Amino acid sequence: MNGTDFLSLAQEWLDVAEDDLAYAELGLLNGLFMQACFQCQQVAEKVLKAYLFAQKQPLIRTHELPRLRVVCAEFDEDFEMLEKACDILNVYYIDTRYPEVLRSHERYTTEVAQEAYRLATEVLHFVRNRTEALLSPEAHEEPGGEASEDTSGA
């Protein structure tokens, strides 16, 4: 995969994360709190992966937000600020997907879903700003002012 492919993937994943946030908001507004929490986890997962694509990293096949955040922090230590948000949102993947856990849906209240939505929004904005900076043409210019080209042949 060449550098352009990675950047295109990064933008696609950012776009889908934005859609997931809108879907989470609909769930929140319609009382579908468990589903809203799941979508909030998905927002964080997708923007973290988008950032890694923008860093020209291959897909990491995991849903573990803490793991993704740690890899992102290898490129930008400010990702450490997302530790708490990623830890909280991380539980909404498994807890909302498996029948034996679904019976605990009573714990998904308006407050829980609102907090998940707030955290997902925070993660989205933080990561999107850093990812878009990597996607900008200026990020790919050589010191002489020309855009660099991936010649690795990968």
C-alpha positions in Angstrom: 0.0 0.0 0.0 1.4 3.4 -0.9 1.2 6.6 1.1 -1.7 7.9 -0.8 -3.7 4.8 -0.1 -3.1 5.2 3.6 -4.1 8.9 3.5 -7.3 8.0 1.6 -8.1 5.3 4.2 -7.5 7.8 7.0 -10.0 10.2 5.5 -12.6 7.5 5.0 -12.3 6.3 8.6 -12.7 9.9 9.8 -15.8 10.3 7.8 -17.4 7.1 9.1 -16.5 8.0 12.6 -18.4 11.3 12.1 -21.4 9.3 10.9 -21.1 7.0 13.9 -21.2 10.0 16.2 -24.4 11.2 14.5 -25.9 7.7 14.9 -24.9 7.7 18.6 -26.7 11.1 19.0 -29.9 9.6 17.4 -29.7 6.7 19.8 -29.3 9.1 22.7 -32.2 11.2 21.6 -34.5 8.1 21.1 -33.7 6.3 24.3 -31.5 3.7 22.8 -28.8 4.2 25.4 -27.0 0.8 25.0 -26.7 1.3 21.3 -25.6 4.9 21.7 -22.8 3.7 23.9 -21.7 1.1 21.4 -21.6 3.7 18.7 -19.5 6.0 20.9 -17.0 3.2 21.3 -17.0 2.8 17.5 -16.3 6.6 17.1 -13.2 6.3 19.2 -12.0 3.1 17.6 -12.3 4.5 14.1 -10.6 7.8 14.7 -7.7 6.2 16.4 -7.3 3.8 13.4 -7.7 6.8 11.1 -4.8 8.5 12.9 -2.7 5.4 12.5 -3.5 5.2 8.8 -2.5 8.8 8.5 0.8 7.8 10.1 1.0 5.1 7.3 0.5 2.2 9.7 -1.3 -0.9 8.6 -4.7 -1.8 10.2 -4.4 -3.1 13.7 -7.2 -5.7 14.0 -8.4 -5.0 17.5 -11.4 -3.2 19.2 -9.3 -2.5 22.3 -9.2 1.3 22.6 -6.4 1.3 25.2 -4.1 -0.7 22.9 -4.9 1.6 19.9 -4.3 4.7 22.1 -0.9 3.4 23.2 0.2 2.9 19.6 -1.0 6.4 18.7 1.0 7.8 21.6 4.2 6.3 20.0 3.7 9.1 17.4 2.3 11.8 19.6 2.6 11.6 23.4 -0.4 13.9 23.8 -2.6 10.8 23.2 -1.9 10.0 26.8 -4.6 12.6 27.6 -7.2 10.2 26.2 -6.4 7.4 28.6 -9.4 7.8 30.8 -11.8 8.4 27.9 -10.5 5.3 26.0 -10.8 3.2 29.2 -14.4 4.2 29.8 -15.5 3.8 26.1 -13.7 0.5 25.8 -16.2 -1.4 27.9 -19.0 -0.5 25.5 -17.8 -2.8 22.8 -18.2 -6.2 24.6 -20.9 -5.2 27.0 -23.3 -4.2 24.2 -22.6 -7.0 21.8 -23.0 -10.3 23.7 -26.3 -11.8 24.8 -25.2 -12.8 28.3 -24.2 -9.3 29.0 -27.2 -7.7 27.3 -29.4 -8.6 30.2 -27.6 -5.8 32.1 -29.0 -3.2 29.7 -30.6 -1.5 32.7 -27.3 0.0 33.5 -27.4 2.0 30.3 -29.1 5.2 31.5 -29.4 8.6 30.0 -26.5 9.8 32.1 -24.2 6.9 31.0 -25.0 7.5 27.4 -24.6 11.2 27.7 -21.1 10.7 29.2 -20.2 8.2 26.5 -21.3 10.7 23.9 -19.3 13.5 25.5 -16.2 11.3 25.7 -16.6 10.1 22.1 -16.9 13.8 20.9 -13.8 14.7 22.9 -11.8 11.8 21.4 -13.1 12.6 17.9 -12.1 16.3 18.0 -8.7 15.6 19.6 -7.8 12.9 17.1 -9.4 14.5 14.0 -7.4 17.6 14.5 -4.2 15.7 14.6 -5.2 13.4 11.7 -6.3 16.2 9.4 -2.9 18.0 10.1 -1.2 14.8 8.7 -3.6 14.7 5.7 -3.0 18.3 4.7 -0.8 19.0 1.7 1.7 20.9 3.8 2.4 17.8 5.8 3.7 16.1 2.7 6.0 18.9 1.4 9.7 18.6 1.3 11.8 21.5 2.8 12.1 22.9 -0.8 8.3 23.3 -1.0 7.4 20.2 -3.1 5.1 17.4 -2.0 7.0 14.2 -1.2 6.2 11.1 -3.0 6.3 7.6 -1.6 8.9 5.8 -3.7 9.1 2.7 -1.5 7.1 0.7 -4.0 5.1 -0.9 -1.1 
